[in-house]
């Protein structure tokens, strides 16, 4: 048997596998699906030549994650960074535009520009320190209190009822609410504000990259490195019990707490098992992919230059839609997150065609087809959109769980993002990746730092296993090492 077994080949599992193989250990990765990638897979859908990201499409952490920086991801794959990181159209043809250049963003926000600068400048100046803070467990504290204080102040400003006291018009608050809605949940709240502010500061520093060819390029780069260092990927192999990998000295599980309970059975101590059973999963997404005969006919043409677009109107409308989802309802006018990859990457669709990647938030376990609601929201800000739609395909929340059992109920974030589960993910501990079972570690999005394609769950779990099980240091992960 190998030194290390990794169950699950999402970004976290692959990050852990790369690190262990780089440390000189023999590594075997088991993946239930036919290909590696988890939340970073790309497939042809609907028609040949149209390549869609199955889950994640745009990657704000690709140039900022401490793991990806050490791995030198930008030297391994081509990442296109749009000049406009994200856009938020409003009724009447106006739009908030989050340029990579903060000052250009400020100029476009009119009277609210100085207030936006005052909120974001302290975060942008401390971008690396804040990213390091948020990519580690909050329970450990932080060695740079200035960065933590600056971020905390901004989170209180935008994560409490104070959020309506800073701005006087619609564009600036809509921009911030669009990013704050990425984690599914009520707004305002400190967790949504924290996640949104991190995404916003990255938009004005490293930008929001789109991998050429699709998100699969990220997974493929990690698999290539794993294999170059002696590791093995086994696909179409579902591990149904820890007994199947018991021969490995270290087992790293890129799975949900629910699956960990199923794999370990009665082996887990009662207190720990109880904590996993109480772990809360969040609400979900309904994804709609489109083939278009041309670009989206945005009322504001500048929106077409953004890699990501948030739809839903003014701040109050977005908050109302998210409150409906939290109450178990399907909004008539949902928050929609949209990506336009073929605008920047001609390999994603045949000549004369475009693809459009969208999702909206829905209650957990939903089987409702939200295609019409999503289409109506796009048509609202892009009159004539229906005329360029060639075909569409829906993936309901229930379908998402069938695709990936880690998406419990269609929760693509690996668990609810709330105050308790920011500190206790999945349990309150200094080293939450370590389970009570010797040599068994959890490294999924259900561990710190939580959702996103950043590899940090795997990075932390692998680093802990190297120190405690193998007495080895963190290896160099660079391209030429």
N, C-alpha and C positions, 0 to 999 in steps of 0.2 A: 504494500500500500504506500501511497505517497506521504510526504511529510504533512501536506496541507490539502484539505478538501474544501472547495468553495461551492456552495449551493446557491445557484442563481447568478445570471450573467448580466444583470443591470449595471449601470455605471458604478455603483458602490461595490458590487461583487467583483467586477473586473479591476477596479482600483486596488482592492485588497489582494487579488490574485497577482497583479503586476508587482506589487511591493514585495510579496512573499517570494516570488520567483526571482526578483532582482536581488533578494537577500541570499540567494543560493540554495533555496529549498525546492524540493520537488512538489509541483502544484498540479492539481486536477480540478477543473471547473465543470460542474454538472448543470446543464440547462434543459428545462422541460420542453422548450420550444425548438423549432428547427434551426433557428439562428440566434446568435448572441445579441444582446443590446437592451433588453427590457424596455425601459422608457425612452430609449434612443435608437429605435429601429426605423428604417425607411423601406417602403414597399411600393411596387406598382399596384395601383388600385384603379378601378373603374374601366380604364382602357390602357393598352400597352403604351409605354413611353411616358406615362404620367406618374411621377414619383412623389409619394406623399410620406410625411413623417407620421408614423402611427400614433405617437404620443407627443413628446416634446419636439418643438420646431425651431425656436429661437433660444439662444443660450447666453444669458447675461453673465453666467459664472465661468464661461469658457476661457476668458482671459484674466479672471480674478480669483478663482478658486486656488487656495494654496497647493492643493494636489495638482491641478492642471498646470500651474506655474512651474512646479518642480518637474512635472512630466514633459514640459515644453510642448504642450499640445499645439500651439500656434506654429511650431516648426515642423509638425508632422502632418497637418491637414491644412487646407485652405479655408480661412474664415473671412467672410465678407462682412464688414462693419458698415451698415447704412449710416449716412450722414444724419438722418433723423431716426433716433432710436425707437421712438414710439409716437403715435399721434392720437388725438382724441377729438373727432369731429363733433360739432354741435349743430343744432338746427339753424337753418338760414345760411349755411355755407361757411360759417366760422369754424376754426379748429385750434386747439392747443397743440403745439409741436415741440417735442422734447428733442432738441438737437444735441449731438454729442458735445457741442460747444455750449457751456452754460450761459455765457453772455448773450449768445444769439437767441437762446431760449428766452432769456429775460426780456430782450428787446421785443419779442413777439407777444409778450403778455401785457403790454400796455401799462396801465396804472398799477397793476398788481406785480409788475416785474421786480421792483425793488424788494417787495415783501417775499417774493419767491427766492430772490438772491439771498436775502437775510436768512431764510430757512435752510437753503441748500449749501451755501458756501462753506459753512463750518464742517459739513459732512464731506464735501468734495475735497477739502484740504486734508482731511484725515481718512481718506478712502481706504488705504491699505490697512491701517490700524483697526478701523471699524469692521472691515471684511474679516480680518483675523478674529476679532471679538465674536462676530455672529456665526463664524464657522467652527466655533468651539462650544462646549457645553456651558451654559450660563451659570451653572451651579459652581463652576470653578473660580469665578471671579475674573479679574483682568488686571494686567500689570500697567496699563496705560489709562489711568482714570480720566484724563482729559478727553480722550476719544469716547469713552463710555458715557461721560457726562453730556457731551455734545449730542450724541445720538439719543440719549434718554430725554433730553429737553425737546428735541424734534419729535420724538415719538409721543410725548405728552401733548405737544402742540397739535398733532394730527390724529392722535388715537383716543381723544376724549371729546366731550362737547365743545372744547375750545377750538375745534377745527374750523368752525365757522366765523371766528373772530379775526383771522389774519387777512383774508382777501375780501375784495369788494365786488368783483365781477365773476364770470363763470369759468374762463379758460384755465386759470391756475388751479383752482380746486378740482376741476374735472380731471386735469392731468394727474394730480396726485391720487385721486380716488380710483382712477383706472388701474394704477399699479397696485394700490392697496387692496383691490378686489382679487388679485391673483390667488391668495389663500382664500378658500371658500369660507365665508362667515359674515356675521353681522358687522356693520360699520356705524360709527367709529369704534375701534377697539385697539388696544395696544399691540396685540399680535399682528393685526392687519396693517397697522401703521408701520410697525417695525419692518415687516416684509416689504411693504411698498417703498419705504424710504431707502432700504438697501438697493432695491432694483432701480430706483430713481437716481441714486448717487452713482451707480455703475453706468447708467445711461449717459451721464455727463463726465465720465472718466474713460473707461475702457470701451464703452459702447455695448450694444447688444448684438453679438455676432450671429450670423447665419452660416452653418457649415455648407460649403459647396458639395452638391450631390446629396445632401440631406444629413440628418442626425446620425444615421448609420455610420458615417465617417468617424465619429468619435469612438463608437464601440469597436469598429474595425481597427483603429489605431491601437487601442489597448490590447485587443486580441493578438495583433501582429507582434507587439512588444512581449506579451506573455509567451507566445510560442518561440520567439527569438531567444528567450531565456529558459527554455526547456519545459515550459508549462504546457498543459494539454487542455483542450476544450472538448467536452463530450456533449453533443446536442441530442435532442429527442430522448432525454433520459430524466424522468421525473423521480426524484428521491422522495420516497414515501415514509421513511423511518430513519432515525439517526443510526440505527444498526447498520445501514448500508455504507456509511462513511466512518464507522467507529474505528477502523484501523488507522486512520490518519491521526497524527499527534495533535493537530489543530484543525478545527472545523469552523469555517466562517459562513454565516447564513445571511444571504441577502433576501430575507423573507419577512413577512409581516408577523407580528406577535401571534395572530390567529394560527398561522402556519407553523410557527415554532411550537405552539401547544400541541398541534396535531403530530408533529414529528417526534417530539420528546415524550408525549404521553404522560404516564404517571411518574416519570423520573424527576420531573421538576418539583422542587419543594413547594408545599402548599401556599406559602405566603407569596412567593414569586409568581407561581401560576395564577393566583388570585389577582395579582396586579396586572398580569397580561390579560386576564379575562375582563378586567375593568377598563382596559385601554379603550379609548373612544376613537372611532373612525369618523371622518367628516362627511359632509355632503359631497356631491359628485359632479361629473360633467357629462354632457351630451355633445358628441363631436359630429360635425357635418363637414365633409370634404366636397369641393366643387371642381368641375372642369368648366372653364370659361372660354369663350371665343375671342376674348380680348381682355385688357386690364379692367379692373373695377372702375366704373365711371364716377369717381368721387366728386361731389359738388365742390369741394376744395381740392384742387389738383395736387397741392403739396402733400396731402395725406397719402397719395400714391407713391411717394418717395420714402415712406416709413417702412421699416421691416415688420413692425407690429402695430396694430391698431386696436384701440379699446372703444367699444360702442356701448351706448346706453344713455347718452345725453348728460344732463347736469348732475352735479354731486348728489342732490336729493333723490333723483330718479335711480341712480345706481344703488344708493343705500336702501331704497325701498325695494328694489328687485332682490337684493341679497337678503333682506329681512323676510321676504316671501319664501325664498328657498329655505332659510333657517326654520320657517314655520311649516315646512313640508309641502309647499305649494310650488307650482310651475309658473313662473312669471310670464305674463303676456308680452312684456317688453323686457327680455332678460339682458343681463350684462353679457356681452359677447367679446371674446378675445379672438383676434384674427391675425393671420400671418400671410404675407404675399411673397413666398420664396422665389417664384418664377420671374418676379420683377428684377431680381438680382442674379439669378442663376438660370441660364437658358437650358441647362441639362435637365431641368425638372419637368419640362413639357415640350412636346413637338412644336415646330415652327407654327405660328398663328394661334397657339393655344396658351392658356395660363391655368395654373392650379391655385386654389384658395383653400387654406386650412383654417377651420374655425371651431370654437366650442363655446357653449354657454353652461352656466351652472344650473343644476337640478337637484332635487332631493336624492338622498342615497337610495340605491336600488331601483331607480326609475327605469321604466320601460317605455317612456313617452318619447315619440319622435318629435324633436324640436326644430325640424327643418324649416317649417313655415315661419316660426317665430324668429329664427336666426335670419332667414331671407328678408323678412320684413324690416328687421333692424338695419340690415345693410342697405336695403332699398331706401330707407329713411334718410340716410346720409349720402347715398349714391344713386340718385334717381336714374332708372334705366338698367339697374343691375339685373333684374329678372330677364332682360332681353339678351344678356351675354351668358346666361347660364346654359350650358350644354347638358350636363348631368350632375347629379349629386348622390352622395351616399351617407347614410347616418350610422353612427355607432352610439347606441344608448348607454346609459350608465351600467345597466345589466350586462350589455355586451362587453364593456370595458373590463368588468370583473371576469367574464369568461375568457377574455384575451390574456389577462394577467391576474392570477389569484391574489397577488399583493395589493391590487386595487379593490379592497373590500367594499362592496356596495357601489363601486365606481369611483371611490376616493383615490385619485391619482397621487395624492400627497402622502400616503402612508400613515394617515392618522390625523385627527383634528388638530388644528393649530390654535391652541388656546393658552391662557396664561399657565395653567397647571402643566400642560404637556410641553410647554417650552422648557420647563425645568425637569420634568419627569417623562422622559421619552426613551423607552416605555416605562421606566421606573425611576424614582429619584435616587441617583447614585453618582459618585465622583467619576466612575467608569461605567456608564450605562451600557456599553457594548458587551461587557463580560456577563455571561449568565452564571448561575450557581453550579452548572455542570462543568467539570474540569475540561479545559481545552475547547469549549464551545462558546463562540462569540456571535453576536447579532450585529449586522452591519448595514441594514437597510435604511430606507427613508424614515422608518419608525424609530430610529436612533438620532442623536444629534449629529449634524445641525438641522436635520429634517428634510423637507421636500427640495427638489431641484436636481439638475444634472451638474454635480460638482465633485462627486467621488469622495467627499469628505467623511461619510459614514464608514466607507471602506478604509480610508486613510487612517482614521483614529483606531478602528478595530484592529487593523493589521499592525499598526505601531505598538499597540498594547500587547498583542499576541507575540510579536517579536521579542519584546522585553521580557515578558513573563514566562513564555513557554520555550523560547529558543535562545535567550540571552544574546540577542543580536541587535545591532543598531539599525535605524532607518537607513536604507540604502540610497545611493544617488539614483535619481530617476530620469536624468537628462538623456537627450538623444544620443550623445556621443559617449556615454558612460558604459 
